[in-house]
Amino acid sequence: MALFDQAISAKFAAAERRRRREPAERGISGEDRRALLDDPLAIVTDPAVAVTRYTAS
């Protein structure tokens, strides 16, 4: 029975570590996603970039 309790305790400890780590990892991935969106946004809103109309041929 003690071995079973140790296994369950280890699973709960691992889950607790994941629970603490995941929000930080999501924050980092969110920052990366935002950085990817910031570059095109800067280009689109830059008045120095010429406006070109693209049409399908």
C-alpha positions in Angstrom: 0.0 0.0 0.0 2.9 2.4 0.7 4.2 2.0 -2.8 0.8 2.9 -4.2 0.7 6.0 -2.0 4.1 7.0 -3.2 3.1 6.6 -6.8 0.0 8.7 -6.3 1.9 11.3 -4.4 4.5 11.5 -7.2 1.8 12.0 -9.8 0.2 14.8 -7.8 3.6 16.5 -7.4 4.3 16.3 -11.1 0.8 17.7 -11.9 1.4 20.5 -9.5 4.8 21.4 -11.1 3.1 21.4 -14.6 0.3 23.6 -13.3 2.8 26.1 -12.1 5.0 26.0 -15.2 2.3 26.1 -17.9 1.0 29.7 -17.4 4.6 31.0 -17.7 5.1 29.0 -20.9 1.8 30.3 -22.3 2.9 33.8 -21.5 6.1 33.3 -23.4 4.3 31.8 -26.4 1.8 34.7 -26.3 4.7 37.2 -26.4 6.1 35.3 -29.4 2.8 35.4 -31.2 2.4 39.1 -30.5 5.9 39.8 -31.9 5.0 38.0 -35.1 1.9 40.2 -35.5 3.7 43.4 -34.6 6.0 43.4 -37.7 3.3 43.2 -40.4 1.2 45.7 -38.4 4.1 48.1 -38.5 4.4 47.7 -42.2 0.7 48.1 -42.9 0.4 51.2 -40.8 3.6 52.9 -42.1 2.7 55.8 -44.3 6.1 55.6 -46.1 5.1 52.2 -47.6 3.5 52.6 -51.0 0.0 51.3 -51.3 -0.3 48.8 -54.1 -3.5 47.3 -55.4 -3.4 43.6 -56.0 -5.9 42.0 -58.3 -6.4 38.5 -59.5 -5.6 38.0 -63.2 
